[in-house]
Structures are given as structure tokens and as C-alpha cells.
């Protein structure tokens, strides 16, 4: 079993489990906390690891079933057949 199939198995298992109320908010809070503490660490390696983990948690909070991914999918189709205006 290679690493790609292991990741897919974990994703499938995670998608099948029931969520709990406030899960995305808790993950977002943990991610923001890691991002805030990343800048205070004297070690470059610790800053990089905390920043990467914090960014991954923030992304996970945004991409869940009730997160920003659903909003993005809705916006991708446009509103009433019109595409959203692009910001310059």
C-alpha cells in the first residue's frame, strides 16, 4: 500500500464519520492558534512546522461539509446565470 492509497483511505474514513457541532470552529481555532504561535518561536524549524500545521488546519476548517467549500461551489455556478464580478 503506497502513501497515496493510505491518504485516500483516511479521507474516505473521515468523510463517513459523523461530525459534531462546532467541529469546524474548533479546528479553525486550533489552526489560528498555531499560526499565532508560529511567529513567536525562536527556531526556524518550529516556525515552519507550526505555520504549515496551522495553515492545514485552517484549510481543513474551510473545506469541510459545512465550510467554505460549499459556498465556493455555489458561487462557481454564478448567481442567476451570471458570473460574479472579478475584483482587480
QUIKAPE-V268967 format. One record per pair of residues at least 4 apart in sequence whose ideal C-beta (glycine too) atoms are under 7 Angstrom apart, sorted by sequence separation. I is the first residue (numbers start at 1). J is the second residue. If there is no record, write none. Layout:
I,J
I,J
//
This chain:
1,5
3,7
4,8
5,9
6,10
7,11
8,12
9,13
10,14
11,15
12,16
13,17
19,23
22,26
23,27
24,28
25,29
26,30
27,31
28,32
29,33
30,34
31,35
32,36
33,37
34,38
37,41
43,47
44,48
45,49
46,50
47,51
48,52
49,53
50,54
51,55
52,56
53,57
54,58
55,59
56,60
57,61
58,62
59,63
60,64
63,67
66,70
68,72
69,73
70,74
71,75
72,76
78,82
1,6
41,46
62,67
63,68
65,70
78,83
79,84
41,47
61,67
62,68
63,69
78,84
62,69
39,47
38,47
41,50
75,84
38,50
37,50
38,51
34,50
35,51
38,54
34,53
35,54
34,54
35,55
32,54
31,54
34,57
31,57
32,58
30,57
31,58
27,57
28,58
31,61
27,60
28,61
27,61
24,61
24,64
24,66
24,67
19,65
//
